[in-house]
Amino acid sequence: MSSIHYEVKGEGNPVILIHGFCETSAIWKPLLNKLAFSHKVITLDLPGFGKSPLPKTPFSIADIAEEVYRWMKENQLLGSVVIGHSLGGYVSLALAEKYPESIKGFGLFHSTAFADDDEKKHSRNKTIAFVRKRGVKVFADSFVSQLFYLKNRERLAGAIAEVTVDAGNTNEETLIAYMEAMRDRPDRTDVLKSFNGPILFIAGDQDTSVPFEKSQAQFELMQQPYLTILKEVGHVGMYEATSESYEAITKFLNAFEEDSTDDIQTGILPDRDLKKNLGCG
């Protein structure tokens, strides 16, 4: 039986929200209550984070996706929509790659299908060395605030403090194992090309973790894209642009309602001229 910890709120069609690196299910707090008005929202702690125990290391992103698939199967959640933030997006892509029939659609929230380039791999290796020397809490104190766009940090000081505490509670072995798994994950842009259901893509135009130009390079790969660009937003849109993030997710989820098949078409960019649509959201 899966040991993944999860919580359920609301009723309706299920959507699974997967948190990012050094986060827990708590990262979805700004959106949870609103989404639960119309959907069954399931938030989980990935293995090793929050209340979910760490599996045997080392592991790959595909291994974590396998754990999530088993958990979905055990809890009758196959056929859900899955939305992942950052690392959660990597897991969602791996799930869609191996078990595309297990999900109706998936979303990348400040995430990417590209593999790490050499510069990013070097950065991850430096982080691993830093954490081994200085510890997780010191890392979290500098890491979290940088995820937020500079102009938003004063306004969201309380949220940054909360997320920093959550990140600082991450087990060192967990942090290093996931850092290695993210560093070594393969390119999964073929998943964007081959998946025949709707894909949500939310990007921040000031995201330094997933630079906007790299997000933009993926837009034309998807068959049924739902694209939202969050202006003056870094890597944490659920806090930095809560209303816009909620609207984007809701529009995406509404495409799966039985009586809303026409809505699916409204999310597609039919002329594929994406430059005309970059101001959306």
Secondary structure, DSSP 8 states (H G I E B T S, - for coil): -----EEEES-SSEEEEE--TT--GGGGHHHHHHHHTTSEEEEE--TTSTTS---SSS--HHHHHHHHHHHHHHTT-TTEEEEEETHHHHHHHHHHHH-GGGEEEEEEES--SS---HHHHHHHHHHHHHHHHH-HHHHHHHHHHHHS-GGGTTTTHHHHHHHHHHHHTS-HHHHHHHHHHHHH----HHHHHH--S-EEEEEETT-SSS-HHHHHTTGGG-SSEEEEEETT--S-HHHHTHHHHHHHHHHHHHTTSTT-HHHHHHTS-TT--GGGGTT--
